[in-house]
Amino acid sequence: MQVGTAYLCSHEATTSPLHRAALQSPEGRHTALTRLFSGRPARGIVNRLMRELGPLNPAAPAFPLATAGIAPLRAAAEAKGLSDFTPLWSGQNAATARSLSAADITQEMVTAWR
């Protein structure tokens, strides 16, 4: 079992405000595997780029070129407060991403598993 997404909104995480907002929004429930942002498959919250191009578009640049290819669009959108072209990495259960300390998140998981 993997639980990394649970820590993305922790106090210690360096997750951007746009990414945190997406994780805690209703859109955070809609994820897909994509290679548009890095050139390799990874799961992220579906955003404009993934909707318009298709998350596994075969025309996406290979790793590591995809990151640089999308950088200008990402920077322009983020400057406007938009995450349309931002990789919003997330597992299948973004609802576990909460604003608590990592220690508290871990303790809650341990308690729930007992």
C-alpha positions in Angstrom: 0.0 0.0 0.0 1.2 3.5 -0.8 0.1 6.6 1.1 2.1 9.4 -0.3 -0.9 11.6 -1.3 -2.0 11.7 2.3 1.1 13.8 3.1 0.9 16.3 0.2 -1.0 18.9 2.3 0.8 18.2 5.5 2.4 21.2 7.3 5.9 19.9 6.3 5.1 19.4 2.6 6.4 21.9 0.1 3.4 21.4 -2.2 2.5 24.6 -4.0 -0.7 26.5 -3.0 -2.3 25.6 -6.4 -1.5 22.0 -5.9 -2.9 22.0 -2.4 -6.1 23.7 -3.6 -6.6 21.1 -6.3 -6.0 18.2 -3.9 -8.7 19.6 -1.5 -11.2 20.4 -4.2 -13.9 18.2 -5.8 -11.7 17.9 -8.9 -9.1 16.1 -6.7 -11.3 13.0 -7.0 -10.7 12.8 -10.7 -7.2 11.4 -11.5 -5.6 9.6 -14.5 -2.3 8.3 -15.5 -0.5 10.8 -17.8 2.8 11.3 -19.4 2.2 14.8 -20.6 4.1 16.5 -17.9 7.2 14.4 -17.5 7.3 12.0 -20.4 6.7 9.0 -18.1 3.4 7.7 -16.7 2.4 9.1 -13.4 -1.0 9.7 -11.8 -2.3 13.2 -11.4 -5.5 15.2 -11.0 -7.2 15.8 -14.4 -6.7 19.4 -15.6 -7.2 21.3 -18.8 -4.0 19.9 -20.5 -5.0 16.3 -19.8 -8.6 16.9 -20.9 -7.7 18.6 -24.2 -4.8 16.4 -25.3 -5.7 13.1 -23.6 -3.6 12.0 -20.6 -1.6 9.4 -22.5 -1.3 11.2 -25.9 1.3 9.4 -28.0 2.6 12.7 -29.3 3.8 13.8 -25.8 7.6 14.4 -25.7 9.6 11.6 -24.2 11.3 11.9 -20.8 12.9 14.3 -19.9 11.8 16.6 -22.7 8.1 16.9 -21.8 8.9 19.0 -18.7 10.7 21.7 -20.7 8.1 21.5 -23.5 5.2 22.4 -21.2 7.2 24.9 -19.0 6.2 28.2 -20.8 2.4 27.3 -20.7 2.7 26.2 -17.1 4.5 29.4 -16.0 2.0 31.7 -17.8 -1.0 29.9 -16.3 0.5 29.8 -12.8 1.2 33.5 -13.0 -2.6 33.9 -13.4 -3.3 31.5 -10.5 -4.4 28.7 -12.8 -3.3 25.1 -12.7 -4.4 24.2 -16.2 -0.9 23.1 -17.3 0.6 22.2 -13.9 1.3 18.6 -12.9 -1.0 18.0 -10.0 0.4 14.6 -8.8 -2.0 12.6 -6.7 -2.9 9.0 -6.0 -6.4 7.7 -6.4 -7.5 9.0 -3.0 -6.8 12.7 -2.7 -9.4 13.0 0.1 -6.7 11.7 2.4 -4.6 14.9 1.8 -5.2 17.1 4.9 -3.7 20.1 6.5 -2.1 18.4 9.6 1.4 17.6 10.7 3.0 14.6 9.2 3.1 13.0 12.6 -0.6 13.5 13.2 -1.4 12.0 9.7 0.7 9.0 10.5 -0.9 8.6 13.9 -4.3 8.7 12.5 -3.4 6.0 9.9 -1.9 3.8 12.6 -5.0 4.2 14.8 -7.3 3.5 11.8 -5.4 0.3 10.9 -5.6 -1.1 14.4 
